[in-house]
Amino acid sequence: MKGHAPRDIGQRLFDDYRQSLGVVEDGAVFDYQSERTRLTHHQANVVEVQTRLKRGELMHSGDVLRCWSGLIATARAKMLSLPSRLASSCAMRSSDEVRAEAARIVDEARQELVSGGTDGLGNTTRQPQMAQAGQTSDTPTK
């Protein structure tokens, strides 16, 4: 009967003893205290990230990607519409008037980017006040 022979029982007891010391099958030895310290450190990091997410100091990368994709798509659409908008609004005008109208349309697109634009679904997005003012989380606000 395999498993009940004295040799098998002895081997199982020895393996259990080695495992309790932090020794795994390949012979690597783990220091319990250093592993516990490492675990505590990483748990504290997770809590810190969650806290900063709740405060709004961090954002999920998917949210950032959606926001930037929407902003870039909006800017692209504005720039692609520039020739047709100029053609319809500047027929029979002087080159100075066309230049001024082009500058106005480009400035309109730029202002939409500065204010946050849309999220690609038509929803208006706004940057946090700190970002609009050029401040960082380290910069004190009034």
C-alpha atoms as an extended CHARMM CRD file, in Angstrom:
* protein
*
       142  EXT
         1         1  MET       CA              0.0000000000        0.0000000000        0.0000000000  PROA      1               0.0000000000
         2         2  LYS       CA              1.5060000000        3.2230000000       -1.1720000000  PROA      2               0.0000000000
         3         3  GLY       CA              1.2420000000        6.2300000000        1.1270000000  PROA      3               0.0000000000
         4         4  HSD       CA              1.0610000000        4.2510000000        4.3660000000  PROA      4               0.0000000000
         5         5  ALA       CA              4.5330000000        2.7820000000        4.3040000000  PROA      5               0.0000000000
         6         6  PRO       CA              6.8540000000        4.1700000000        6.9940000000  PROA      6               0.0000000000
         7         7  ARG       CA              9.0960000000        5.6510000000        4.3180000000  PROA      7               0.0000000000
         8         8  ASP       CA              6.1660000000        7.5090000000        2.6670000000  PROA      8               0.0000000000
         9         9  ILE       CA              4.9100000000        8.7990000000        6.0090000000  PROA      9               0.0000000000
        10        10  GLY       CA              8.4150000000        9.9480000000        6.9150000000  PROA      10              0.0000000000
        11        11  GLN       CA              8.8190000000       11.7170000000        3.5760000000  PROA      11              0.0000000000
        12        12  ARG       CA              5.4550000000       13.4650000000        3.9970000000  PROA      12              0.0000000000
        13        13  LEU       CA              6.3660000000       14.5880000000        7.5340000000  PROA      13              0.0000000000
        14        14  PHE       CA              9.7460000000       15.8600000000        6.3240000000  PROA      14              0.0000000000
        15        15  ASP       CA              8.1280000000       17.7730000000        3.4300000000  PROA      15              0.0000000000
        16        16  ASP       CA              5.5990000000       19.3320000000        5.8250000000  PROA      16              0.0000000000
        17        17  TYR       CA              8.4220000000       20.3440000000        8.1650000000  PROA      17              0.0000000000
        18        18  ARG       CA             10.4480000000       21.9150000000        5.3230000000  PROA      18              0.0000000000
        19        19  GLN       CA              7.3840000000       23.7880000000        4.1250000000  PROA      19              0.0000000000
        20        20  SER       CA              6.7710000000       25.1540000000        7.6400000000  PROA      20              0.0000000000
        21        21  LEU       CA             10.3440000000       26.4950000000        7.6040000000  PROA      21              0.0000000000
        22        22  GLY       CA              9.7660000000       28.2760000000        4.2970000000  PROA      22              0.0000000000
        23        23  VAL       CA             11.5880000000       25.7570000000        2.0990000000  PROA      23              0.0000000000
        24        24  VAL       CA              9.8260000000       24.7560000000       -1.1030000000  PROA      24              0.0000000000
        25        25  GLU       CA             10.3230000000       21.6590000000       -3.2440000000  PROA      25              0.0000000000
        26        26  ASP       CA             13.1350000000       23.1540000000       -5.3130000000  PROA      26              0.0000000000
        27        27  GLY       CA             15.1070000000       23.9480000000       -2.1550000000  PROA      27              0.0000000000
        28        28  ALA       CA             14.5580000000       27.7100000000       -2.1690000000  PROA      28              0.0000000000
        29        29  VAL       CA             14.3330000000       29.1530000000        1.3380000000  PROA      29              0.0000000000
        30        30  PHE       CA             11.9820000000       32.0190000000        2.1460000000  PROA      30              0.0000000000
        31        31  ASP       CA             12.4570000000       34.2680000000        5.1320000000  PROA      31              0.0000000000
        32        32  TYR       CA              9.0440000000       34.6130000000        6.7410000000  PROA      32              0.0000000000
        33        33  GLN       CA              9.7150000000       38.0770000000        8.1760000000  PROA      33              0.0000000000
        34        34  SER       CA             11.0150000000       39.5680000000        4.9150000000  PROA      34              0.0000000000
        35        35  GLU       CA              8.1140000000       38.0600000000        2.9490000000  PROA      35              0.0000000000
        36        36  ARG       CA              5.6570000000       39.4270000000        5.5040000000  PROA      36              0.0000000000
        37        37  THR       CA              7.2990000000       42.8650000000        5.2670000000  PROA      37              0.0000000000
        38        38  ARG       CA              7.1210000000       42.7420000000        1.4740000000  PROA      38              0.0000000000
        39        39  LEU       CA              3.4330000000       41.7940000000        1.5940000000  PROA      39              0.0000000000
        40        40  THR       CA              2.6450000000       44.6030000000        4.0400000000  PROA      40              0.0000000000
        41        41  HSD       CA              4.4850000000       47.0930000000        1.8150000000  PROA      41              0.0000000000
        42        42  HSD       CA              2.4790000000       46.0950000000       -1.2690000000  PROA      42              0.0000000000
        43        43  GLN       CA             -0.8060000000       46.1150000000        0.6480000000  PROA      43              0.0000000000
        44        44  ALA       CA             -0.0350000000       49.6710000000        1.7830000000  PROA      44              0.0000000000
        45        45  ASN       CA              0.6630000000       50.6530000000       -1.8450000000  PROA      45              0.0000000000
        46        46  VAL       CA             -2.7170000000       49.2610000000       -2.9280000000  PROA      46              0.0000000000
        47        47  VAL       CA             -4.4910000000       51.2320000000       -0.1920000000  PROA      47              0.0000000000
        48        48  GLU       CA             -2.6020000000       54.4030000000       -1.2090000000  PROA      48              0.0000000000
        49        49  VAL       CA             -3.6390000000       54.0180000000       -4.8600000000  PROA      49              0.0000000000
        50        50  GLN       CA             -7.2760000000       53.4120000000       -3.8790000000  PROA      50              0.0000000000
        51        51  THR       CA             -7.2350000000       56.4820000000       -1.6300000000  PROA      51              0.0000000000
        52        52  ARG       CA             -5.7690000000       58.6630000000       -4.3790000000  PROA      52              0.0000000000
        53        53  LEU       CA             -8.3890000000       57.3520000000       -6.8390000000  PROA      53              0.0000000000
        54        54  LYS       CA            -11.1790000000       58.3120000000       -4.4260000000  PROA      54              0.0000000000
        55        55  ARG       CA             -9.7000000000       61.7980000000       -3.9380000000  PROA      55              0.0000000000
        56        56  GLY       CA             -9.5350000000       62.2860000000       -7.6980000000  PROA      56              0.0000000000
        57        57  GLU       CA             -5.7480000000       62.5730000000       -7.7320000000  PROA      57              0.0000000000
        58        58  LEU       CA             -5.4640000000       59.5250000000      -10.0180000000  PROA      58              0.0000000000
        59        59  MET       CA             -7.5740000000       58.2550000000      -12.8930000000  PROA      59              0.0000000000
        60        60  HSD       CA             -7.9360000000       54.8450000000      -14.4420000000  PROA      60              0.0000000000
        61        61  SER       CA             -5.9870000000       54.5870000000      -17.6850000000  PROA      61              0.0000000000
        62        62  GLY       CA             -9.1440000000       53.6040000000      -19.5870000000  PROA      62              0.0000000000
        63        63  ASP       CA            -10.8270000000       56.8580000000      -18.5530000000  PROA      63              0.0000000000
        64        64  VAL       CA             -7.8020000000       58.8780000000      -19.6630000000  PROA      64              0.0000000000
        65        65  LEU       CA             -7.6850000000       57.0210000000      -22.9750000000  PROA      65              0.0000000000
        66        66  ARG       CA            -11.3990000000       57.6520000000      -23.6370000000  PROA      66              0.0000000000
        67        67  CYS       CA            -11.0450000000       61.3450000000      -22.8020000000  PROA      67              0.0000000000
        68        68  TRP       CA             -7.9830000000       61.8750000000      -24.9930000000  PROA      68              0.0000000000
        69        69  SER       CA             -9.4760000000       59.8410000000      -27.8330000000  PROA      69              0.0000000000
        70        70  GLY       CA            -12.5630000000       62.0440000000      -27.7390000000  PROA      70              0.0000000000
        71        71  LEU       CA            -10.5210000000       65.2280000000      -27.7040000000  PROA      71              0.0000000000
        72        72  ILE       CA             -8.3390000000       64.1100000000      -30.6080000000  PROA      72              0.0000000000
        73        73  ALA       CA            -11.3720000000       62.9300000000      -32.5970000000  PROA      73              0.0000000000
        74        74  THR       CA            -13.0590000000       66.2910000000      -32.0720000000  PROA      74              0.0000000000
        75        75  ALA       CA             -9.9650000000       68.2240000000      -33.1420000000  PROA      75              0.0000000000
        76        76  ARG       CA             -9.5500000000       65.9710000000      -36.1740000000  PROA      76              0.0000000000
        77        77  ALA       CA            -13.1810000000       66.4900000000      -37.2100000000  PROA      77              0.0000000000
        78        78  LYS       CA            -12.8270000000       70.2610000000      -36.8660000000  PROA      78              0.0000000000
        79        79  MET       CA             -9.6620000000       70.2960000000      -38.9680000000  PROA      79              0.0000000000
        80        80  LEU       CA            -11.1780000000       68.0220000000      -41.6310000000  PROA      80              0.0000000000
        81        81  SER       CA            -14.2260000000       70.2900000000      -41.8730000000  PROA      81              0.0000000000
        82        82  LEU       CA            -12.0450000000       73.3770000000      -42.3610000000  PROA      82              0.0000000000
        83        83  PRO       CA            -11.9300000000       73.3210000000      -46.2040000000  PROA      83              0.0000000000
        84        84  SER       CA            -15.6860000000       72.9000000000      -46.6660000000  PROA      84              0.0000000000
        85        85  ARG       CA            -16.5090000000       75.4830000000      -43.9920000000  PROA      85              0.0000000000
        86        86  LEU       CA            -14.1130000000       77.9520000000      -45.6040000000  PROA      86              0.0000000000
        87        87  ALA       CA            -15.4610000000       77.2580000000      -49.0740000000  PROA      87              0.0000000000
        88        88  SER       CA            -19.0530000000       77.8920000000      -48.0090000000  PROA      88              0.0000000000
        89        89  SER       CA            -18.3980000000       80.9710000000      -45.8970000000  PROA      89              0.0000000000
        90        90  CYS       CA            -15.6210000000       82.6450000000      -47.8810000000  PROA      90              0.0000000000
        91        91  ALA       CA            -16.8010000000       82.5340000000      -51.4570000000  PROA      91              0.0000000000
        92        92  MET       CA            -16.0000000000       85.7910000000      -53.2440000000  PROA      92              0.0000000000
        93        93  ARG       CA            -14.0120000000       87.2090000000      -50.2980000000  PROA      93              0.0000000000
        94        94  SER       CA            -10.5360000000       88.6500000000      -50.2040000000  PROA      94              0.0000000000
        95        95  SER       CA             -7.5830000000       86.5500000000      -49.0890000000  PROA      95              0.0000000000
        96        96  ASP       CA             -7.3730000000       88.5410000000      -45.8380000000  PROA      96              0.0000000000
        97        97  GLU       CA            -10.9970000000       87.7130000000      -45.0360000000  PROA      97              0.0000000000
        98        98  VAL       CA            -10.4190000000       84.0330000000      -45.8340000000  PROA      98              0.0000000000
        99        99  ARG       CA             -7.3140000000       84.0360000000      -43.6380000000  PROA      99              0.0000000000
       100       100  ALA       CA             -9.2630000000       85.6480000000      -40.7740000000  PROA      100             0.0000000000
       101       101  GLU       CA            -12.1050000000       83.1360000000      -41.1220000000  PROA      101             0.0000000000
       102       102  ALA       CA             -9.6270000000       80.2240000000      -41.1550000000  PROA      102             0.0000000000
       103       103  ALA       CA             -7.9580000000       81.5960000000      -38.0290000000  PROA      103             0.0000000000
       104       104  ARG       CA            -11.3690000000       81.8950000000      -36.3410000000  PROA      104             0.0000000000
       105       105  ILE       CA            -12.2790000000       78.2790000000      -37.1580000000  PROA      105             0.0000000000
       106       106  VAL       CA             -8.8900000000       76.9830000000      -35.9790000000  PROA      106             0.0000000000
       107       107  ASP       CA             -9.2070000000       79.0490000000      -32.7960000000  PROA      107             0.0000000000
       108       108  GLU       CA            -12.6810000000       77.5820000000      -32.2400000000  PROA      108             0.0000000000
       109       109  ALA       CA            -11.2100000000       74.0670000000      -32.4310000000  PROA      109             0.0000000000
       110       110  ARG       CA             -8.3660000000       75.0720000000      -30.1130000000  PROA      110             0.0000000000
       111       111  GLN       CA            -10.7890000000       76.5400000000      -27.5750000000  PROA      111             0.0000000000
       112       112  GLU       CA            -12.7970000000       73.3230000000      -27.5900000000  PROA      112             0.0000000000
       113       113  LEU       CA             -9.6280000000       71.3610000000      -26.8380000000  PROA      113             0.0000000000
       114       114  VAL       CA             -8.6950000000       73.7520000000      -24.0160000000  PROA      114             0.0000000000
       115       115  SER       CA            -12.1480000000       73.5590000000      -22.4310000000  PROA      115             0.0000000000
       116       116  GLY       CA            -12.3030000000       69.7730000000      -22.5760000000  PROA      116             0.0000000000
       117       117  GLY       CA            -14.4040000000       69.2280000000      -25.6760000000  PROA      117             0.0000000000
       118       118  THR       CA            -16.5520000000       66.1250000000      -25.9020000000  PROA      118             0.0000000000
       119       119  ASP       CA            -15.8680000000       62.5350000000      -24.9760000000  PROA      119             0.0000000000
       120       120  GLY       CA            -16.5000000000       61.1760000000      -28.4590000000  PROA      120             0.0000000000
       121       121  LEU       CA            -20.1270000000       60.3820000000      -27.5840000000  PROA      121             0.0000000000
       122       122  GLY       CA            -21.2520000000       63.9850000000      -27.7010000000  PROA      122             0.0000000000
       123       123  ASN       CA            -21.0120000000       64.4270000000      -23.9320000000  PROA      123             0.0000000000
       124       124  THR       CA            -19.2530000000       67.5980000000      -22.8630000000  PROA      124             0.0000000000
       125       125  THR       CA            -16.2020000000       66.9160000000      -20.7430000000  PROA      125             0.0000000000
       126       126  ARG       CA            -14.4160000000       69.3960000000      -18.5700000000  PROA      126             0.0000000000
       127       127  GLN       CA            -10.9260000000       69.2270000000      -17.1900000000  PROA      127             0.0000000000
       128       128  PRO       CA            -10.4990000000       69.5530000000      -13.4450000000  PROA      128             0.0000000000
       129       129  GLN       CA            -10.0900000000       73.1680000000      -12.3720000000  PROA      129             0.0000000000
       130       130  MET       CA             -6.4360000000       72.6020000000      -11.4390000000  PROA      130             0.0000000000
       131       131  ALA       CA             -5.6540000000       71.3870000000      -14.9580000000  PROA      131             0.0000000000
       132       132  GLN       CA             -7.4610000000       74.3330000000      -16.5520000000  PROA      132             0.0000000000
       133       133  ALA       CA             -5.4600000000       76.7910000000      -14.4860000000  PROA      133             0.0000000000
       134       134  GLY       CA             -2.1810000000       75.0140000000      -15.2240000000  PROA      134             0.0000000000
       135       135  GLN       CA             -1.8350000000       73.9040000000      -11.6310000000  PROA      135             0.0000000000
       136       136  THR       CA             -0.7030000000       70.5510000000      -10.3570000000  PROA      136             0.0000000000
       137       137  SER       CA             -1.7750000000       68.7140000000       -7.2270000000  PROA      137             0.0000000000
       138       138  ASP       CA              1.3160000000       70.2040000000       -5.5690000000  PROA      138             0.0000000000
       139       139  THR       CA              0.2450000000       73.7470000000       -6.4130000000  PROA      139             0.0000000000
       140       140  PRO       CA             -1.8820000000       75.2870000000       -3.6690000000  PROA      140             0.0000000000
       141       141  THR       CA             -5.3310000000       76.4170000000       -4.7490000000  PROA      141             0.0000000000
       142       142  LYS       CA             -7.1950000000       79.4530000000       -3.4530000000  PROA      142             0.0000000000
